[in-house]
Amino acid sequence: MKIGYIGSGRISKFHLPAIRNNNLTIKGIGTRKNSINCKTFAKDSDLLEYYCKGGWNEVLDKNLDAYCICVDTDVTADILLKVLDKGKPILVEKPVAWNLLEIDSLCKHKNSNNIFVAYNRRFYDVVKQAKDFCDKSDSGTVNINIPDSKQGRKVFLSNGCHMIDLARYLLGDFEVLNKVIRYDSISGEIASLTALCSNKKWSISINAHSLIPSNFGITINSKKNVFELLPIEKFNLYQGLEIIEPDSNNPLRRYVPKIIKTGYEISKFKPGFDNMYKDFREFIRSDCKPSKKNNTIFEARNTLLKCIELIEDNQNKLIR
């Protein structure tokens, strides 16, 4: 199948190997008109003969089966609207847009069902284990940790959206009951967010705190079991405690959770990308039948809506 690729940024080096591994062939690549960066990327990727000097609009002039859009979120929605007019399947990088107005214009397009959003963590093998655990559990509590190396609304929407999307995928949609947002006194950006959320099955606490030495993670507690994704590429399933008596090396009595199962996300590709493109290939072949992972533009909108709800100023407590 022939693919038109729009993008050449840092994430593109992860997309290309997975595209090629799934028998998808890039026959057009472009970004801005006369982009030196895109030309260099195309040359380094053995795609120079398919480089479109005229930019992404020139990619649309080619006879292609599908498109991939991996550009800055600032321009994603505008480009995606134009590509949608071609009536072909499209894989697009998350979060797709910064606001609901932009993403709503995409949802209302006549070809909106053609959009496959690249929330790659839904495709982790370890996340499948977590999904099975959640589906089999009656109820429980969940702790979600969202650190980041930078502060800001766009940082949360760009990186934190992964965790909110993953929470929605694993646990089902949830309501934000209360939250506390703290702002940095110098930059004015969001420094931390603590939120209490729930649905009929799960009580969920979300802790997003920038600039701290920590890992993205989800801990799911149900009855006697604890399923932990920490970092997201690794899981531990705990059941019961092992009691370790004091000894000459450690004077304290210890209660250590027993690991009954563990696993890692092992792949020669960026985690989730190969499985994601396997699904996208079937998405193309099936005339845009939704993937089992449900990576539709409507799901992406719901994730963006939940992210905005978490960080927007409203009646909940705000500390500056």
C-alpha positions as a Markdown table, in Angstrom:
| # | Residue | x | y | z |
|---|---|---|---|---|
| 1 | Met | 0.0 | 0.0 | 0.0 |
| 2 | Lys | 1.3 | 3.5 | -0.9 |
| 3 | Ile | 1.5 | 6.0 | 1.8 |
| 4 | Gly | 1.9 | 9.8 | 1.8 |
| 5 | Tyr | 3.9 | 11.0 | 4.7 |
| 6 | Ile | 3.6 | 14.5 | 6.1 |
| 7 | Gly | 6.3 | 15.2 | 8.6 |
| 8 | Ser | 10.0 | 15.1 | 9.3 |
| 9 | Gly | 10.4 | 16.0 | 13.0 |
| 10 | Arg | 11.9 | 13.9 | 15.8 |
| 11 | Ile | 9.0 | 11.5 | 16.1 |
| 12 | Ser | 9.2 | 10.6 | 12.4 |
| 13 | Lys | 12.4 | 8.5 | 12.9 |
| 14 | Phe | 10.2 | 6.1 | 15.0 |
| 15 | His | 7.3 | 6.0 | 12.5 |
| 16 | Leu | 9.3 | 5.0 | 9.4 |
| 17 | Pro | 10.7 | 1.6 | 10.6 |
| 18 | Ala | 7.3 | 0.5 | 11.8 |
| 19 | Ile | 5.7 | 1.7 | 8.5 |
| 20 | Arg | 8.2 | -0.3 | 6.5 |
| 21 | Asn | 7.9 | -3.4 | 8.7 |
| 22 | Asn | 4.2 | -3.6 | 7.8 |
| 23 | Asn | 4.5 | -3.5 | 4.1 |
| 24 | Leu | 3.5 | 0.1 | 3.8 |
| 25 | Thr | 5.5 | 2.1 | 1.2 |
| 26 | Ile | 6.1 | 5.8 | 1.4 |
| 27 | Lys | 5.6 | 7.3 | -2.1 |
| 28 | Gly | 5.4 | 10.9 | -1.2 |
| 29 | Ile | 6.9 | 12.9 | 1.7 |
| 30 | Gly | 6.7 | 16.6 | 2.4 |
| 31 | Thr | 6.1 | 19.4 | 5.0 |
| 32 | Arg | 6.6 | 23.1 | 4.3 |
| 33 | Lys | 7.5 | 24.2 | 0.8 |
| 34 | Asn | 11.2 | 23.9 | 0.1 |
| 35 | Ser | 11.8 | 22.5 | 3.6 |
| 36 | Ile | 15.6 | 21.8 | 4.1 |
| 37 | Asn | 14.8 | 19.7 | 7.2 |
| 38 | Cys | 12.4 | 17.5 | 5.3 |
| 39 | Lys | 14.7 | 17.1 | 2.4 |
| 40 | Thr | 17.5 | 16.0 | 4.7 |
| 41 | Phe | 15.2 | 13.6 | 6.5 |
| 42 | Ala | 14.1 | 12.2 | 3.2 |
| 43 | Lys | 17.6 | 11.7 | 2.0 |
| 44 | Asp | 18.7 | 10.1 | 5.3 |
| 45 | Ser | 15.7 | 7.8 | 5.0 |
| 46 | Asp | 16.3 | 6.8 | 1.4 |
| 47 | Leu | 13.2 | 8.6 | 0.3 |
| 48 | Leu | 14.8 | 11.5 | -1.6 |
| 49 | Glu | 13.1 | 10.5 | -4.9 |
| 50 | Tyr | 9.7 | 10.9 | -3.1 |
| 51 | Tyr | 10.5 | 14.3 | -1.5 |
| 52 | Cys | 7.9 | 16.9 | -2.4 |
| 53 | Lys | 9.7 | 20.2 | -2.8 |
| 54 | Gly | 6.3 | 21.9 | -3.1 |
| 55 | Gly | 5.4 | 20.8 | 0.4 |
| 56 | Trp | 2.6 | 18.7 | 1.9 |
| 57 | Asn | 0.1 | 20.0 | -0.7 |
| 58 | Glu | 2.2 | 18.3 | -3.4 |
| 59 | Val | 1.9 | 15.0 | -1.4 |
| 60 | Leu | -1.8 | 15.2 | -1.9 |
| 61 | Asp | -1.4 | 15.4 | -5.7 |
| 62 | Lys | 0.0 | 11.8 | -5.8 |
| 63 | Asn | -2.1 | 8.6 | -6.2 |
| 64 | Leu | -1.9 | 7.1 | -2.7 |
| 65 | Asp | -3.8 | 4.6 | -0.5 |
| 66 | Ala | -3.4 | 6.4 | 2.8 |
| 67 | Tyr | -1.6 | 9.2 | 4.7 |
| 68 | Cys | 0.4 | 9.7 | 7.9 |
| 69 | Ile | 0.5 | 13.2 | 9.5 |
| 70 | Cys | 3.2 | 13.7 | 12.1 |
| 71 | Val | 3.7 | 17.5 | 12.4 |
| 72 | Asp | 3.6 | 20.1 | 15.1 |
| 73 | Thr | 0.2 | 20.2 | 16.9 |
| 74 | Asp | 0.0 | 23.9 | 16.1 |
| 75 | Val | -0.7 | 23.0 | 12.4 |
| 76 | Thr | -2.0 | 19.4 | 12.6 |
| 77 | Ala | -5.7 | 20.3 | 12.5 |
| 78 | Asp | -5.4 | 22.6 | 9.5 |
| 79 | Ile | -3.4 | 20.1 | 7.5 |
| 80 | Leu | -5.7 | 17.2 | 8.5 |
| 81 | Leu | -8.8 | 19.0 | 7.3 |
| 82 | Lys | -7.3 | 19.3 | 3.8 |
| 83 | Val | -6.1 | 15.7 | 3.8 |
| 84 | Leu | -9.6 | 14.5 | 4.9 |
| 85 | Asp | -11.0 | 15.9 | 1.6 |
| 86 | Lys | -9.0 | 13.1 | -0.2 |
| 87 | Gly | -11.3 | 10.5 | 1.3 |
| 88 | Lys | -8.4 | 8.2 | 2.3 |
| 89 | Pro | -7.5 | 6.6 | 5.6 |
| 90 | Ile | -5.2 | 8.8 | 7.8 |
| 91 | Leu | -3.0 | 8.1 | 10.8 |
| 92 | Val | -2.3 | 11.3 | 12.7 |
| 93 | Glu | -0.2 | 12.0 | 15.7 |
| 94 | Lys | -1.9 | 12.8 | 19.1 |
| 95 | Pro | -3.2 | 15.0 | 20.6 |
| 96 | Val | -4.4 | 16.3 | 17.1 |
| 97 | Ala | -5.4 | 19.7 | 18.4 |
| 98 | Trp | -4.9 | 22.1 | 21.4 |
| 99 | Asn | -8.6 | 23.0 | 21.7 |
| 100 | Leu | -12.1 | 21.6 | 21.2 |
| 101 | Leu | -13.0 | 24.1 | 18.4 |
| 102 | Glu | -10.3 | 22.6 | 16.2 |
| 103 | Ile | -11.0 | 19.0 | 17.0 |
| 104 | Asp | -14.7 | 19.5 | 16.6 |
| 105 | Ser | -14.2 | 20.8 | 13.0 |
| 106 | Leu | -12.5 | 17.5 | 12.3 |
| 107 | Cys | -15.2 | 15.4 | 14.0 |
| 108 | Lys | -17.8 | 17.1 | 11.8 |
| 109 | His | -16.0 | 16.5 | 8.5 |
| 110 | Lys | -17.9 | 14.0 | 6.2 |
| 111 | Asn | -14.8 | 11.8 | 6.3 |
| 112 | Ser | -14.1 | 11.9 | 10.0 |
| 113 | Asn | -14.3 | 8.1 | 10.3 |
| 114 | Asn | -11.2 | 7.9 | 8.2 |
| 115 | Ile | -9.0 | 9.2 | 11.0 |
| 116 | Phe | -6.8 | 6.8 | 13.1 |
| 117 | Val | -5.1 | 8.6 | 16.0 |
| 118 | Ala | -1.7 | 7.4 | 17.0 |
| 119 | Tyr | -2.1 | 6.9 | 20.8 |
| 120 | Asn | 0.6 | 4.2 | 20.6 |
| 121 | Arg | 0.5 | 3.2 | 24.3 |
| 122 | Arg | -2.9 | 1.5 | 23.7 |
| 123 | Phe | -0.9 | -1.0 | 21.6 |
| 124 | Tyr | 1.6 | -2.1 | 24.2 |
| 125 | Asp | 1.6 | -5.8 | 25.1 |
| 126 | Val | 1.9 | -4.9 | 28.8 |
| 127 | Val | -1.1 | -2.6 | 28.5 |
| 128 | Lys | -3.1 | -5.6 | 27.1 |
| 129 | Gln | -2.2 | -7.4 | 30.4 |
| 130 | Ala | -3.4 | -4.3 | 32.3 |
| 131 | Lys | -6.6 | -4.2 | 30.3 |
| 132 | Asp | -7.3 | -7.9 | 31.0 |
| 133 | Phe | -6.8 | -7.3 | 34.7 |
| 134 | Cys | -9.1 | -4.3 | 34.7 |
| 135 | Asp | -11.8 | -6.0 | 32.8 |
| 136 | Lys | -11.8 | -9.0 | 35.2 |
| 137 | Ser | -11.8 | -6.8 | 38.3 |
| 138 | Asp | -15.0 | -5.9 | 40.1 |
| 139 | Ser | -13.8 | -2.5 | 41.4 |
| 140 | Gly | -10.9 | -0.8 | 43.1 |
| 141 | Thr | -8.7 | 2.2 | 43.4 |
| 142 | Val | -6.2 | 3.6 | 40.9 |
| 143 | Asn | -3.2 | 6.0 | 41.3 |
| 144 | Ile | -1.9 | 7.8 | 38.2 |
| 145 | Asn | 1.4 | 9.6 | 38.2 |
| 146 | Ile | 2.2 | 12.2 | 35.5 |
| 147 | Pro | 5.6 | 13.8 | 35.9 |
| 148 | Asp | 7.3 | 15.9 | 33.2 |
| 149 | Ser | 10.6 | 17.6 | 32.6 |
| 150 | Lys | 8.8 | 20.9 | 31.6 |
| 151 | Gln | 5.9 | 22.9 | 32.9 |
| 152 | Gly | 2.9 | 24.2 | 31.0 |
| 153 | Arg | -0.6 | 23.6 | 29.5 |
| 154 | Lys | 0.7 | 22.4 | 26.1 |
| 155 | Val | 3.2 | 20.1 | 27.8 |
| 156 | Phe | 0.4 | 18.4 | 29.7 |
| 157 | Leu | -1.9 | 18.2 | 26.6 |
| 158 | Ser | 1.0 | 16.8 | 24.6 |
| 159 | Asn | 2.5 | 14.3 | 27.1 |
| 160 | Gly | 0.0 | 14.0 | 29.9 |
| 161 | Cys | -2.7 | 13.1 | 27.3 |
| 162 | His | -1.0 | 9.8 | 26.9 |
| 163 | Met | -1.8 | 8.9 | 30.5 |
| 164 | Ile | -5.3 | 10.3 | 30.4 |
| 165 | Asp | -6.0 | 8.4 | 27.2 |
| 166 | Leu | -4.5 | 5.2 | 28.7 |
| 167 | Ala | -6.6 | 5.7 | 31.9 |
| 168 | Arg | -9.8 | 6.0 | 29.8 |
| 169 | Tyr | -8.9 | 3.0 | 27.7 |
| 170 | Leu | -8.1 | 0.8 | 30.8 |
| 171 | Leu | -10.8 | 2.0 | 33.2 |
| 172 | Gly | -13.5 | 3.6 | 31.1 |
| 173 | Asp | -14.5 | 7.2 | 31.1 |
| 174 | Phe | -14.5 | 8.9 | 34.5 |
| 175 | Glu | -15.8 | 12.1 | 36.2 |
| 176 | Val | -13.5 | 14.7 | 37.8 |
| 177 | Leu | -14.9 | 15.2 | 41.3 |
| 178 | Asn | -12.3 | 17.7 | 42.7 |
| 179 | Lys | -8.9 | 19.0 | 42.0 |
| 180 | Val | -6.2 | 21.4 | 43.2 |
| 181 | Ile | -4.0 | 23.2 | 40.7 |
| 182 | Arg | -0.8 | 25.0 | 41.8 |
| 183 | Tyr | 0.9 | 27.5 | 39.6 |
| 184 | Asp | 4.6 | 28.4 | 39.5 |
| 185 | Ser | 5.1 | 31.8 | 41.0 |
| 186 | Ile | 7.7 | 32.8 | 38.4 |
| 187 | Ser | 6.5 | 31.3 | 35.1 |
| 188 | Gly | 2.8 | 31.4 | 35.9 |
| 189 | Glu | 2.6 | 27.9 | 34.3 |
| 190 | Ile | 0.9 | 24.9 | 36.0 |
| 191 | Ala | 3.3 | 23.3 | 38.4 |
| 192 | Ser | 1.2 | 20.6 | 39.8 |
| 193 | Leu | -2.3 | 19.1 | 39.6 |
| 194 | Thr | -4.0 | 16.8 | 42.0 |
| 195 | Ala | -7.4 | 15.4 | 41.0 |
| 196 | Leu | -9.9 | 12.9 | 42.5 |
| 197 | Cys | -11.9 | 11.1 | 39.9 |
| 198 | Ser | -14.3 | 8.2 | 39.7 |
| 199 | Asn | -16.7 | 6.1 | 37.7 |
| 200 | Lys | -19.0 | 3.3 | 38.8 |
| 201 | Lys | -16.1 | 0.8 | 39.1 |
| 202 | Trp | -12.9 | 2.8 | 40.0 |
| 203 | Ser | -11.8 | 5.6 | 42.4 |
| 204 | Ile | -9.0 | 7.4 | 40.7 |
| 205 | Ser | -6.4 | 9.8 | 42.0 |
| 206 | Ile | -4.2 | 11.7 | 39.4 |
| 207 | Asn | -1.0 | 13.4 | 40.5 |
| 208 | Ala | 0.6 | 15.5 | 37.7 |
| 209 | His | 3.8 | 17.3 | 39.0 |
| 210 | Ser | 6.4 | 18.8 | 36.7 |
| 211 | Leu | 10.1 | 18.9 | 37.3 |
| 212 | Ile | 10.3 | 16.0 | 39.7 |
| 213 | Pro | 12.5 | 12.9 | 39.4 |
| 214 | Ser | 9.7 | 10.3 | 38.8 |
| 215 | Asn | 8.3 | 8.0 | 36.2 |
| 216 | Phe | 4.9 | 8.0 | 34.4 |
| 217 | Gly | 2.9 | 5.2 | 36.0 |
| 218 | Ile | -0.4 | 3.6 | 36.8 |
| 219 | Thr | -1.1 | 1.5 | 39.9 |
| 220 | Ile | -4.4 | -0.5 | 39.9 |
| 221 | Asn | -5.6 | -1.9 | 43.2 |
| 222 | Ser | -8.3 | -4.5 | 43.2 |
| 223 | Lys | -9.1 | -6.8 | 46.2 |
| 224 | Lys | -5.9 | -8.7 | 47.0 |
| 225 | Asn | -4.1 | -7.8 | 43.8 |
| 226 | Val | -2.1 | -4.8 | 42.6 |
| 227 | Phe | -1.3 | -4.3 | 38.9 |
| 228 | Glu | 1.5 | -1.8 | 38.4 |
| 229 | Leu | 2.7 | -0.2 | 35.2 |
| 230 | Leu | 5.8 | 1.7 | 36.3 |
| 231 | Pro | 7.2 | 2.8 | 34.0 |
| 232 | Ile | 4.4 | 2.1 | 31.5 |
| 233 | Glu | 6.7 | -0.2 | 29.6 |
| 234 | Lys | 6.9 | -2.6 | 32.5 |
| 235 | Phe | 4.2 | -4.4 | 34.6 |
| 236 | Asn | 4.3 | -6.1 | 38.0 |
| 237 | Leu | 1.3 | -8.1 | 39.4 |
| 238 | Tyr | 1.4 | -8.3 | 43.2 |
| 239 | Gln | -0.5 | -10.6 | 45.5 |
| 240 | Gly | 0.1 | -10.8 | 49.2 |
| 241 | Leu | 3.1 | -9.7 | 51.3 |
| 242 | Glu | 6.4 | -11.3 | 52.1 |
| 243 | Ile | 7.5 | -10.6 | 55.7 |
| 244 | Ile | 11.3 | -10.2 | 56.0 |
| 245 | Glu | 12.6 | -10.1 | 59.6 |
| 246 | Pro | 15.4 | -7.8 | 60.7 |
| 247 | Asp | 19.0 | -8.9 | 60.1 |
| 248 | Ser | 22.5 | -7.6 | 60.3 |
| 249 | Asn | 22.1 | -5.7 | 57.0 |
| 250 | Asn | 18.7 | -4.2 | 57.7 |
| 251 | Pro | 17.4 | -3.5 | 61.3 |
| 252 | Leu | 13.8 | -3.1 | 60.2 |
| 253 | Arg | 11.0 | -5.6 | 59.7 |
| 254 | Arg | 9.9 | -5.4 | 56.1 |
| 255 | Tyr | 6.6 | -6.1 | 54.4 |
| 256 | Val | 7.3 | -6.6 | 50.7 |
| 257 | Pro | 4.6 | -7.2 | 48.1 |
| 258 | Lys | 5.0 | -10.5 | 46.4 |
| 259 | Ile | 5.4 | -10.4 | 42.7 |
| 260 | Ile | 3.5 | -13.2 | 41.0 |
| 261 | Lys | 3.9 | -12.0 | 37.4 |
| 262 | Thr | 6.1 | -9.5 | 35.6 |
| 263 | Gly | 6.8 | -8.4 | 32.1 |
| 264 | Tyr | 8.4 | -5.8 | 29.8 |
| 265 | Glu | 7.6 | -4.2 | 26.6 |
| 266 | Ile | 10.3 | -5.6 | 24.3 |
| 267 | Ser | 10.5 | -4.4 | 20.7 |
| 268 | Lys | 13.1 | -3.3 | 18.2 |
| 269 | Phe | 10.6 | -0.5 | 17.4 |
| 270 | Lys | 9.4 | 2.4 | 19.6 |
| 271 | Pro | 7.0 | 0.7 | 22.0 |
| 272 | Gly | 3.6 | 0.1 | 20.5 |
| 273 | Phe | 4.5 | 1.4 | 17.1 |
| 274 | Asp | 4.7 | -1.9 | 15.3 |
| 275 | Asn | 1.4 | -3.2 | 16.7 |
| 276 | Met | -0.1 | 0.2 | 15.9 |
| 277 | Tyr | 0.8 | 0.1 | 12.3 |
| 278 | Lys | -0.4 | -3.5 | 12.0 |
| 279 | Asp | -3.8 | -2.1 | 13.1 |
| 280 | Phe | -3.5 | 0.8 | 10.7 |
| 281 | Arg | -2.8 | -1.5 | 7.8 |
| 282 | Glu | -6.1 | -3.4 | 8.7 |
| 283 | Phe | -7.8 | -0.1 | 9.1 |
| 284 | Ile | -6.8 | 0.7 | 5.4 |
| 285 | Arg | -7.8 | -2.7 | 4.2 |
| 286 | Ser | -11.2 | -2.6 | 5.9 |
| 287 | Asp | -12.3 | 0.8 | 4.5 |
| 288 | Cys | -11.7 | 2.4 | 7.9 |
| 289 | Lys | -13.5 | 0.0 | 10.2 |
| 290 | Pro | -12.5 | 1.1 | 13.7 |
| 291 | Ser | -9.6 | -0.8 | 15.3 |
| 292 | Lys | -10.3 | -2.8 | 18.5 |
| 293 | Lys | -8.2 | -0.2 | 20.2 |
| 294 | Asn | -10.8 | 2.4 | 19.1 |
| 295 | Asn | -8.3 | 5.0 | 18.1 |
| 296 | Thr | -10.9 | 7.2 | 16.4 |
| 297 | Ile | -11.0 | 11.0 | 16.3 |
| 298 | Phe | -14.0 | 10.9 | 18.6 |
| 299 | Glu | -12.0 | 9.0 | 21.2 |
| 300 | Ala | -9.2 | 11.6 | 20.8 |
| 301 | Arg | -11.7 | 14.3 | 21.3 |
| 302 | Asn | -12.9 | 12.7 | 24.6 |
| 303 | Thr | -9.4 | 12.4 | 25.8 |
| 304 | Leu | -8.6 | 16.1 | 24.9 |
| 305 | Leu | -11.9 | 17.1 | 26.6 |
| 306 | Lys | -10.9 | 15.3 | 29.8 |
| 307 | Cys | -7.4 | 16.8 | 29.7 |
| 308 | Ile | -8.8 | 20.3 | 29.4 |
| 309 | Glu | -11.3 | 19.7 | 32.1 |
| 310 | Leu | -8.4 | 18.7 | 34.4 |
| 311 | Ile | -6.3 | 21.7 | 33.9 |
| 312 | Glu | -8.8 | 24.5 | 33.2 |
| 313 | Asp | -9.6 | 27.2 | 35.8 |
| 314 | Asn | -13.1 | 26.5 | 37.3 |
| 315 | Gln | -14.8 | 26.3 | 40.6 |
| 316 | Asn | -12.2 | 23.9 | 42.0 |
| 317 | Lys | -9.3 | 25.1 | 44.2 |
| 318 | Leu | -6.5 | 27.0 | 42.4 |
| 319 | Ile | -3.3 | 28.1 | 44.2 |
| 320 | Arg | -1.0 | 30.6 | 42.7 |
